[in-house]
Amino acid sequence: MWSQTKEEVTLSVVVPPGTRASDVAVRCTSDRVEVAVTAEREGKTDDAPLCFLSDAWTHPIDPEPNDDDDDDDARVFGDWEVCDWDPDGSRVVRVTARKKTIGNSLVHWWNRGVKGGAPIDVAAIAARRDVKKNKKNVARAEEARRVWDEATEAFKKKVKDREKITIDV
C-alpha cells in the first residue's frame, strides 16, 4: 500500500503478526527501497530474513535533512516505523521518504509508489484538484508549462541543427 502528500511518499508493507522493530531491516536509497523481516518459525529464529518488498522508487527521493553539524555522516534516505494494522495482530512497516524537489513551486504527484506497483490516475487526487481551483496557482502552473515547452523546443532545435563531427578511428 502507498500514499503521498505534496512533499512525501509513504509505503506500508504488511508483515507477520508480532513483528517488532528489532526484527525488521529496511534499506532505503535515493532510488530503491527494501523491507525484510527476520521471522520466527516453528519456535526457532531463522537468521535469513524474508524479503517483503524489494523495488525501485517510481522517482528519486531526497535525503532526510541533517540536524547535526557533522558533515561526515552518510546521507540517510527515508524513515520507517512498525505499526499495528489490523485487530488480528497484523503489522505494517511504514517507510516514509521525501520526494525529490523539482523547483520551488512545482508539485510532482506520483502515479505509483514503486515501479512494480499498480498505477493511479493523478488527475483524481483531491489535493491536486484543490490547487487547480486556485486561479493564481493555475496561472503559475500554466507559466511553468509554457517555459518548459519553450525550453524543450529550443533543446530539440539545437540538437537537430548541430553540426556533425567526423571522428577518425
FIROKOL-657382 format. One record per residue (C-alpha): residue number from 1; x, y, z. Coordinates in Angstrom, 2 decimals. Layout:
N
{k NUM; px X; py Y; pz Z}
...
END
This chain:
169
{k 1; px 0.00; py 0.00; pz 0.00}
{k 2; px 1.15; py 3.56; pz -0.53}
{k 3; px 0.08; py 7.16; pz -0.17}
{k 4; px 1.54; py 10.58; pz -0.88}
{k 5; px 1.41; py 14.24; pz 0.04}
{k 6; px 2.93; py 17.11; pz -1.92}
{k 7; px 6.28; py 16.51; pz -0.20}
{k 8; px 6.37; py 12.83; pz 0.85}
{k 9; px 5.56; py 9.30; pz -0.24}
{k 10; px 4.71; py 6.57; pz 2.28}
{k 11; px 4.85; py 2.82; pz 1.65}
{k 12; px 3.11; py 0.42; pz 4.05}
{k 13; px 4.29; py -3.20; pz 3.87}
{k 14; px 2.20; py -5.83; pz 5.69}
{k 15; px 4.37; py -8.08; pz 7.86}
{k 16; px 3.54; py -11.04; pz 10.14}
{k 17; px 1.69; py -10.52; pz 13.45}
{k 18; px 4.02; py -9.84; pz 16.35}
{k 19; px 6.78; py -8.35; pz 14.20}
{k 20; px 8.93; py -5.98; pz 16.27}
{k 21; px 11.16; py -3.18; pz 15.02}
{k 22; px 14.19; py -5.24; pz 16.04}
{k 23; px 13.02; py -7.94; pz 13.57}
{k 24; px 12.95; py -5.52; pz 10.64}
{k 25; px 15.67; py -4.47; pz 8.20}
{k 26; px 14.91; py -1.53; pz 5.91}
{k 27; px 17.31; py -0.38; pz 3.22}
{k 28; px 16.34; py 2.86; pz 1.54}
{k 29; px 18.42; py 4.68; pz -1.07}
{k 30; px 17.66; py 7.52; pz -3.46}
{k 31; px 16.27; py 5.05; pz -5.99}
{k 32; px 15.39; py 1.77; pz -4.16}
{k 33; px 13.59; py 0.50; pz -1.08}
{k 34; px 13.78; py -2.93; pz 0.57}
{k 35; px 11.93; py -4.27; pz 3.60}
{k 36; px 12.90; py -7.61; pz 5.18}
{k 37; px 11.90; py -9.37; pz 8.41}
{k 38; px 13.72; py -12.00; pz 10.42}
{k 39; px 10.92; py -14.45; pz 11.14}
{k 40; px 10.45; py -16.95; pz 13.94}
{k 41; px 9.37; py -20.28; pz 12.50}
{k 42; px 8.47; py -23.40; pz 14.47}
{k 43; px 9.84; py -21.98; pz 17.71}
{k 44; px 13.30; py -21.06; pz 16.43}
{k 45; px 14.64; py -17.92; pz 14.87}
{k 46; px 15.96; py -18.18; pz 11.34}
{k 47; px 18.73; py -15.68; pz 10.70}
{k 48; px 17.86; py -15.44; pz 7.00}
{k 49; px 15.43; py -12.52; pz 6.66}
{k 50; px 12.33; py -12.82; pz 4.49}
{k 51; px 12.12; py -10.03; pz 1.92}
{k 52; px 8.65; py -8.46; pz 1.81}
{k 53; px 9.47; py -5.64; pz -0.61}
{k 54; px 12.36; py -5.00; pz -2.98}
{k 55; px 11.63; py -2.48; pz -5.70}
{k 56; px 12.75; py 0.81; pz -7.24}
{k 57; px 11.06; py 4.04; pz -6.21}
{k 58; px 8.98; py 5.39; pz -9.08}
{k 59; px 11.05; py 8.58; pz -8.92}
{k 60; px 14.19; py 9.52; pz -6.97}
{k 61; px 13.85; py 10.68; pz -3.38}
{k 62; px 15.77; py 13.31; pz -1.41}
{k 63; px 17.84; py 12.54; pz 1.68}
{k 64; px 16.47; py 13.40; pz 5.10}
{k 65; px 17.60; py 16.77; pz 6.46}
{k 66; px 20.77; py 16.54; pz 8.53}
{k 67; px 20.19; py 18.02; pz 12.00}
{k 68; px 23.80; py 17.57; pz 13.09}
{k 69; px 26.66; py 19.92; pz 12.39}
{k 70; px 28.78; py 16.91; pz 11.43}
{k 71; px 29.08; py 16.79; pz 7.63}
{k 72; px 30.88; py 13.43; pz 7.73}
{k 73; px 27.64; py 11.49; pz 8.28}
{k 74; px 26.35; py 9.47; pz 5.37}
{k 75; px 23.13; py 10.73; pz 3.82}
{k 76; px 20.04; py 9.00; pz 5.16}
{k 77; px 17.11; py 8.32; pz 2.86}
{k 78; px 13.67; py 7.74; pz 4.31}
{k 79; px 12.44; py 6.95; pz 7.78}
{k 80; px 10.49; py 3.90; pz 8.96}
{k 81; px 8.38; py 2.53; pz 11.80}
{k 82; px 6.44; py -0.62; pz 12.67}
{k 83; px 2.73; py -0.07; pz 13.39}
{k 84; px -0.34; py -2.12; pz 14.27}
{k 85; px -2.55; py -2.53; pz 11.23}
{k 86; px -5.39; py -4.93; pz 11.89}
{k 87; px -7.14; py -6.25; pz 15.00}
{k 88; px -5.94; py -9.75; pz 14.04}
{k 89; px -2.42; py -8.68; pz 15.04}
{k 90; px -1.06; py -7.92; pz 11.57}
{k 91; px 1.50; py -5.17; pz 11.48}
{k 92; px 2.93; py -2.89; pz 8.81}
{k 93; px 6.35; py -1.45; pz 8.23}
{k 94; px 5.70; py 2.14; pz 7.17}
{k 95; px 8.52; py 3.74; pz 5.14}
{k 96; px 8.24; py 7.50; pz 4.59}
{k 97; px 10.52; py 9.33; pz 2.17}
{k 98; px 10.86; py 12.87; pz 0.89}
{k 99; px 10.07; py 13.34; pz -2.80}
{k 100; px 12.89; py 14.84; pz -4.84}
{k 101; px 12.37; py 18.59; pz -5.04}
{k 102; px 11.67; py 19.91; pz -8.54}
{k 103; px 11.92; py 23.69; pz -8.43}
{k 104; px 10.48; py 25.73; pz -5.60}
{k 105; px 6.86; py 25.89; pz -6.64}
{k 106; px 6.28; py 22.66; pz -8.58}
{k 107; px 4.47; py 19.69; pz -7.07}
{k 108; px 5.18; py 16.28; pz -8.54}
{k 109; px 2.33; py 13.81; pz -7.98}
{k 110; px 3.48; py 10.23; pz -8.46}
{k 111; px 1.29; py 7.73; pz -10.29}
{k 112; px 2.68; py 4.83; pz -8.21}
{k 113; px 4.88; py 4.40; pz -5.13}
{k 114; px 7.30; py 1.86; pz -6.60}
{k 115; px 7.91; py 0.91; pz -10.22}
{k 116; px 6.31; py -2.50; pz -9.78}
{k 117; px 3.14; py -1.05; pz -8.24}
{k 118; px -0.25; py -0.52; pz -9.84}
{k 119; px -0.66; py 2.98; pz -11.33}
{k 120; px -3.28; py 5.51; pz -10.22}
{k 121; px -4.85; py 8.44; pz -12.07}
{k 122; px -3.07; py 11.50; pz -10.66}
{k 123; px -5.84; py 13.75; pz -12.01}
{k 124; px -8.14; py 12.17; pz -9.41}
{k 125; px -6.02; py 13.28; pz -6.42}
{k 126; px -8.17; py 15.65; pz -4.34}
{k 127; px -5.26; py 17.88; pz -3.24}
{k 128; px -4.27; py 18.31; pz -6.89}
{k 129; px -7.81; py 19.31; pz -7.88}
{k 130; px -7.97; py 21.83; pz -5.00}
{k 131; px -4.81; py 23.53; pz -6.26}
{k 132; px -6.26; py 23.76; pz -9.76}
{k 133; px -9.25; py 25.70; pz -8.38}
{k 134; px -6.96; py 28.49; pz -7.21}
{k 135; px -6.52; py 30.82; pz -10.22}
{k 136; px -3.11; py 32.07; pz -9.04}
{k 137; px -1.78; py 28.51; pz -8.85}
{k 138; px -3.29; py 27.68; pz -12.23}
{k 139; px -1.58; py 30.71; pz -13.77}
{k 140; px 1.78; py 29.71; pz -12.24}
{k 141; px 1.36; py 26.14; pz -13.47}
{k 142; px 0.50; py 27.33; pz -16.99}
{k 143; px 3.52; py 29.66; pz -17.00}
{k 144; px 5.78; py 26.83; pz -15.81}
{k 145; px 4.36; py 24.57; pz -18.55}
{k 146; px 4.92; py 27.29; pz -21.20}
{k 147; px 8.55; py 27.84; pz -20.09}
{k 148; px 9.15; py 24.06; pz -20.03}
{k 149; px 7.69; py 23.64; pz -23.53}
{k 150; px 9.80; py 26.53; pz -24.90}
{k 151; px 12.98; py 25.12; pz -23.34}
{k 152; px 12.19; py 21.65; pz -24.72}
{k 153; px 11.62; py 23.03; pz -28.23}
{k 154; px 14.85; py 25.08; pz -28.06}
{k 155; px 16.78; py 21.98; pz -26.98}
{k 156; px 15.29; py 19.86; pz -29.79}
{k 157; px 16.15; py 22.57; pz -32.35}
{k 158; px 19.73; py 22.83; pz -31.02}
{k 159; px 20.17; py 19.05; pz -31.28}
{k 160; px 18.65; py 18.96; pz -34.78}
{k 161; px 20.77; py 21.85; pz -36.07}
{k 162; px 24.09; py 20.81; pz -34.58}
{k 163; px 26.92; py 20.14; pz -36.99}
{k 164; px 28.05; py 16.54; pz -37.13}
{k 165; px 31.72; py 15.94; pz -36.47}
{k 166; px 33.55; py 13.09; pz -38.19}
{k 167; px 35.98; py 11.26; pz -35.95}
{k 168; px 38.76; py 9.17; pz -37.44}
{k 169; px 39.20; py 5.91; pz -35.59}
END
